[in-house]
Amino acid sequence: MSGVDVLAPTGLTISHLVFAAGVLAATALVWWNFYVLFLDPLRDVPGPFWARWTRLWLLNEISSGQSHLTFPKLHDQYGPVVRITPDLYSFNSPEDQKKIYKLKDPLAKTAYYETGGDPGVPNIFTICDEKEHSDRRRRIASLYTMTSMVHYEEPVDRMNALCVKKFEQFAKQKKRVNIPQFMQYYAFDVIGEISIDSSFGMMENEGDVDNMVKIAHSAAVYQGHVGIVPEIHPLFFQLRKMLGYLNGGSATQDLVNRQLENHHQALKAEKTDPKQEPFITKILKLKDSGKVDDLHIFDAIGGNLAAGSDTTGITLAAVFYYLYRNPDKLATLRREIDDGAAVGEVSDPVTFKEAQNLQYLGAVIEETLRIHSAAGYILERTVPKGGVELASRFFPEGTHVGCQSWALHRNKEVYGADADEFRPERFLEEGNPATTVASFAFGGGTRACIGKNISLLELSKVIPQIVRRFDLVFVDEKPWELYTSWFVFARYSCEVRLRGE
């Protein structure tokens, strides 16, 4: 009986295997090129040449730090729909925005968002499953309603008073101040006061306490780059963990835990005033009633600290840049505040209710959110089963689509020929499309920023306090520097002076 000697030479060598692998790779490459050129149902969608073939083109744009401007330029060149990668398409019309970010049967997030956190512990921002997100958001939504904002005014007033005090010191010292950096400190302190009933001391110390700002910026840069190739996130996340890049923030975590314990003890001892309950007490009451657990507390407080500080800080830096670079707009806002104060309609500090009645202030905030939205990347979504029609054409299941706020908000067919200019008056003009088109600064649909009202509370109250008291003098005429990965960060310095000095 004959048999097969499994140890006998088969004639195959390493060179044969390498050759076979090369043939397979070449075949795959030829097939991919053939598919892209002749079979892809979306092959005629315009866009940059390399975007048709690889995601590396987009990664290179992100690495440039100027991708917030890339999207508007692409839409100016190619029209309402642009291919960004082989399977990602950008849209800049309000009509398509409504379809992509709808409230009923919303399109799910892509894996890009998973790179915004621990791959094993999804949070309210990184969850792609719509049902799970809806459940987690619903449990904490009551903390973010407009009616809840009245409970958060006092901590905002405390931090605004400190901010004014620091500006007075800067003016006395004739100090040149990095405004975006200091407004980030302000945003961290105020969201700390709101969320855990304690600031982080950044304004007082004029520094990044516990490296929180550094960690936040690092996370934004990481997501901006790795999000383009999310398949590598689980590996890269573990490598960053091993190399110590995720270290830091321990003092902040200790403070959060300590505040949770202190407020929980006060709650059990019934030493809280329902009319002045801070955010942290409200969420602990929800936990005691069984409506939320530790995961939802992490969603709320963690989300506030991680996202709220960047969005508010960036927007404030942009508000002051555009106002003080445009003296006529600054004068109009000051006149509105001064006139209101003269007839008793504007207090010191201004209340949220009073601020909402200041029409030009509202227009300044709206215009800043339009022309300088904090998020500079496309908000990706996945086309569901059955496909979807966008820009008058069909996009099949699995395609990635989305809008980028800078491209949406600078669409000249919507906002006019002056869409690139800072002109708050557009939001006060009857019949101006800007008054009817929904802003995308906080996203849209079911995934719109849950902390939007808190951010608007802070913006509405602190801007009048600075504008009515101080001049920000640009030492040179150079425009500000902007850098984008996920958020659009700014850098510029001003000398702070007392108003009219």
Secondary structure, DSSP 4 states (H G I P E B T S, - for coil): -----TTS--S--HHHHHHHHHHHHHHHHHHHHHIIIII-TTTTS---TGGGT-THHHHHHHHTT-HHHHHHHHHHHH-SEEEEETTEEEE--HHHHHHHT-SSSPPEE-GGGGGGS-TTS--TTT---HHHHHHHHHHHGGGGSGGGGGGGHHHHHHHHHHHHHHHHHHHHHT-EEEHHHHHHHHHHHHHHHHHHS---SHHHHTS-GGGHHHHHHHHHHHHHHHTTSGGGHHHHHHHHHHTTTT---HHHHHHHHHHHHHHHHHHHTT---GGG--HHHHHHHHHHTTS--HHHHIIIIIHIIIIIHHHHHHHHHHHHHHHHH-HHHHHHHHHHHHHHHHTTSS-SSPPHHHHHT-HHHHHHHHHHHHHT-SB-S-EEEE--TT-EEETTEEE-TT-EEEE-HHHHHT-HHHH-TTTTS--GGGGGSTT-GGGTSPP-TT--GGGS-TTHHHHHHHHHHHHHHHHTTEEEEESS-PPPEEEESSBEEEE-EEEEEETT-
